[in-house]
Amino acid sequence: MNEALIANLRAQCGGPRDGALLRFSLGNALLGAGDAAGAAIELKQAVVFDPAYSAAWKLLGKASLALGDKAGAAEAWRQGIAVAQARGDKQAEKEMTVFLKRLG
């Protein structure tokens, strides 16, 4: 199931539906499949498409941490916290604040 989903999402990249949501979905699926490196690439692309996408920043932090990149995880979560605060997304802000504290 996950392989088919990943293949379907990849097929849409570069097309008219390409954007933050597609890249977030692909990154989420890749992370769920254990491909943290692939997930990080797609999640970085998601925040390029939409720098105010707090959920993408949160997942990028998780992917970075899974790769052993603590500095990258911390930076993603800091960016995500700033975005969440600006958008009033209190839940995302709280979650990333907890992740950042656990990291430090």
C-alpha positions, 0 to 999 in steps of 0.5 A: 500500500505504502509503495503504491502511494509513494509511487502515485505521489512521485508521479505527480511531482513536477506536474500541475498539482505539485506544491507544498501539500503534495511534497508534504504527503510524499515526505510523510509517506516516505518517513512512514516507510523508513526513508528519512533521507527521502522524506527530508528532501521532499519536506524541504521542498514543501517548505520552499513551496510554502514557508508558512506550512508549520506541519511540514517544518514539524515533520522535517524536524522529525526526518532530520532527527531520524537521520541523526541531524540534531542541528537540522532538527532543531533549526526546522523546529525553530522555523516551525515554531516561528511560523506557528506563532505567526499563524496562531497554530498553538498546537503545532507550536506546543508540539515543536517546543516540546520536541526542541526541549527534548533535543536540548 
